[in-house]
Amino acid sequence: MKFPEHGRDTGNILQDLAARKQQDVDWQSGRAFAYVYDAGPEAMQLLKDSFTLFMTENGLDPTTFPSAMELEKDVMSMAIDLVGGGAEAEGSFTSGGTESLLLSVKTARDYCRTHKPHIKQPELLLPETAHASFFKACAYFDIKPVVAPVNPHTFRADPAAMAERVTENTIMMVASAPSYAHGAVDPIEELGQIALEHELFFHVDCCVGGMYLPFARQLGYRIPRFDLSVPGVTQLSMDFHKWGYAAKGASAIIYKNGAEMRRHQYFAWSGWTGYSVINPTIMSTKSAGPVAACWAILQYMGREGYLDLVECTQSASAKIRAAITEIPQLYLLGEPRTNLFSFASDEVDVFKLAAKMKERGWYIQPQFGFGPSPANIHLSVGAGNATHTDAFIADLRATVAEMAAKAAGPSLQALPEDIHLALKENSPRLLEELSQLIAGNDGDIAGRMDYINNLLNLMPPPVRDGLLSEFVNGLYSKASA
Ligand SMILES: Cc1ncc(COP(=O)(O)O)c(C=O)c1O
């Protein structure tokens, strides 16, 4: 699109924008089991109103916009209260889980630079189920990730495997409550003891669980202790824009010992010709919209509202899991107890299943095989999905039955022999072939996704990462129509 010579009228612009959503997943009808968190029309309207009320206020300068700072302080103290932070806990409101994790790792690194100067090559110790953003943090901040295997049946971190990998360079240990892929809550209490013994920072990644597990525990679901009250846990991330049903751009990083830790997160610079930059988080200029909308939804829901939402999604999840267990070709992975879980199959191709469910209007999320986890489908069950569980189960059952009846076997059987060979040899020709395959039909890859996913699934992760980066890079290069 060329830069417009003349302005357009607002109605026309908004129509144009609305029309652009047509290719997106239809989340409004509760058929997307990932990415979207929808607590209903009244909550959505409140988010929009509160967001726009503060859209233009700038969180960059708390002395000019004290309102943004006060909203953040309120949100942070509500969060600290929820996850057992105690009187000394402090943190920051961030733009999302990834920013919270980045900051936590940077803070640990910078603290150690000051207080453990013998560490020249810092290491982050994490189970193989830890979120990819920790690896991003390692890449950004020049830290070595040290990965420990998890229990292959429960997908929970293995304390012995973690303890074995502690070295004199370890700056922090990581665990999830729960992990995204399988919804597994790591044994935080046992890991906390290891952290204490070795005097390590210990980050519990509650990005997806912080606004869920406290309520699930209160409702009596069997969830082990996981929060900042567990001895040894030093920091915790939690996202409001997931099961807090806030507008996107809302997360928190919290340090149990806020006074000692949070200052290492800050960046300050006055050695230039402009205004003094004192940034608690990664962004500098930032809209106060997300924090205002977050404040509003927490006030709107209250504990009671979230308890209702969690009860509703726990029931829906249990129903879907029971149905999956009854479908002979599918099996659940691990021992999920919340609204995040995944399933696999030895008989039907799960990537094809995702593609066929898409034809029926459902978005379910394919995950590649990695370590002990086979290729699988992930579901995040939200309030917006809950009223559609019967229709979902019926379609899932029918699709699997249809696929099983065809007995097509994994679609990779159909691959040309030379591609099999190229995969084995990891040859450059394969990358070329795949790039062409993916890019070849002008972004219209929907019809080939199962085939492409099967190929990607067979590749070593670094090869697939390179290829996917190239692919996405290509997507962003193409001008929109
Ligand atoms: C456990 C966990 N950590 C971190 C993240 C990253 O969060 P975001 O996508 O908000 O950056 C996610 C996202 O789903 C997550 O589930």
PDBQT file of the ligand as one rigid body, heavy atoms in Angstrom, charges set to zero:
ROOT
HETATM    1  C1  LIG A 501       3.594 -20.604  30.577  1.00  0.00    +0.000 C 
HETATM    2  C2  LIG A 501       3.717 -19.445  29.633  1.00  0.00    +0.000 A 
HETATM    3  N1  LIG A 501       4.750 -18.589  29.755  1.00  0.00    +0.000 NA
HETATM    4  C3  LIG A 501       4.908 -17.542  28.933  1.00  0.00    +0.000 A 
HETATM    5  C4  LIG A 501       4.021 -17.285  27.912  1.00  0.00    +0.000 A 
HETATM    6  C5  LIG A 501       4.252 -16.113  26.974  1.00  0.00    +0.000 C 
HETATM    7  O1  LIG A 501       3.225 -15.187  27.112  1.00  0.00    +0.000 OA
HETATM    8  P1  LIG A 501       2.906 -14.063  26.000  1.00  0.00    +0.000 P 
HETATM    9  O2  LIG A 501       2.388 -14.790  24.806  1.00  0.00    +0.000 OA
HETATM   10  O3  LIG A 501       1.885 -13.207  26.683  1.00  0.00    +0.000 OA
HETATM   11  O4  LIG A 501       4.147 -13.321  25.720  1.00  0.00    +0.000 OA
HETATM   12  C6  LIG A 501       2.940 -18.157  27.735  1.00  0.00    +0.000 A 
HETATM   13  C7  LIG A 501       1.998 -17.968  26.632  1.00  0.00    +0.000 C 
HETATM   14  O5  LIG A 501       1.085 -18.721  26.410  1.00  0.00    +0.000 OA
HETATM   15  C8  LIG A 501       2.781 -19.254  28.618  1.00  0.00    +0.000 A 
HETATM   16  O6  LIG A 501       1.769 -20.119  28.492  1.00  0.00    +0.000 OA
ENDROOT
TORSDOF 0
